[in-house]
Amino acid sequence: ARSARCSSAPPATGGGQAGGRPAGGGGRELAGRLGAVVAPLAGAGIYLLWSASAHGDGLAPLTMQRDAARHGSGANPLSTIIDAARGATNGELGTALHVPWLLLAVLALVVMFRRLPVSYPVWSTLVLLAIVTGSNLDSSERYLYGAFPFLLVAALATARREVWTFVITVSAAAMTVYATLAFTLSYVP
């Protein structure tokens, strides 16, 4: 799991707010919201303490992602994306195929900010930033899929039957292409 997994608090901080407006409620509701914010932070803290005890490195779950075989060290997101896009012309098609999905994710963020509670796009922005700041974009789609607000936007976008039918047809063709590329080791899903 990437370091984006430690960004579970933002949805809870505004998740009870519709459109960024504070919701009313008594002390019990406030305690529930506070618990929703504190619980993931406490859980992450306990996990990092366990990591320190078991592996001698409390930040091992985060630093291990810097390994070149995984996400790689931190990098300039613009350079990483441009290098990946250039892959389409220099024989690295699998790398280049990540770029359209990242552009689609940015478009989804725009929809998210307009249609969903503010905590969802804030969290999804953090996930997207964690993805593009690595030295490679391998598995970026999988990490985007793990940020559920992107799925909510997909559901909003495909609500009409005609759109749904088109998307399913294109998706079936795309999955065939992606599977072929993955089996020929040209693409890392």
Residue pairs with C-beta under 8 A, 6 or more apart in sequence:
1 61
2 65
2 71
2 130
2 131
2 134
2 143
3 62
3 65
3 130
4 126
4 127
4 130
4 131
4 143
4 146
4 147
6 44
6 62
7 123
7 126
7 127
7 130
8 40
8 44
8 123
9 37
9 40
9 41
10 119
10 122
10 123
10 126
11 119
11 120
11 122
11 123
11 149
12 33
12 36
12 37
12 39
12 40
12 119
13 37
13 119
14 20
14 117
14 118
14 119
14 122
15 36
15 117
15 119
15 120
16 23
16 29
16 33
16 36
17 23
17 117
17 118
17 119
18 117
19 117
19 118
20 117
20 118
23 29
47 61
48 58
48 59
48 61
49 58
51 57
51 58
51 59
51 60
51 61
52 58
57 63
64 70
65 71
65 134
66 72
66 73
66 74
68 135
71 134
71 135
71 136
71 138
72 134
72 135
72 136
73 134
73 135
74 133
74 134
74 135
75 133
75 134
75 135
77 129
77 132
77 133
80 132
80 133
80 134
80 135
80 136
80 137
81 99
81 102
81 132
81 137
83 95
84 92
84 95
84 96
84 98
84 99
84 136
84 137
85 96
85 99
86 92
86 96
87 93
87 94
87 95
87 96
88 96
93 181
93 186
93 187
94 181
94 186
94 187
94 188
95 136
95 137
97 178
97 181
97 187
98 137
98 138
98 140
98 141
99 137
101 140
101 141
101 144
102 128
102 131
102 132
102 137
102 140
105 124
105 128
105 144
105 150
106 128
108 124
108 150
108 153
108 154
109 121
109 124
109 125
109 128
111 153
111 156
111 157
112 120
112 121
112 124
112 149
112 150
112 152
112 153
113 121
115 153
115 156
116 149
116 152
116 153
120 149
120 152
121 149
123 147
123 149
124 147
124 149
124 150
127 143
127 144
127 146
127 147
128 144
128 147
130 143
131 137
131 140
131 143
131 144
132 140
138 188
139 188
139 189
141 189
142 189
144 150
145 151
157 163
157 167
158 164
158 167
178 187
178 189
181 187
182 188
182 189
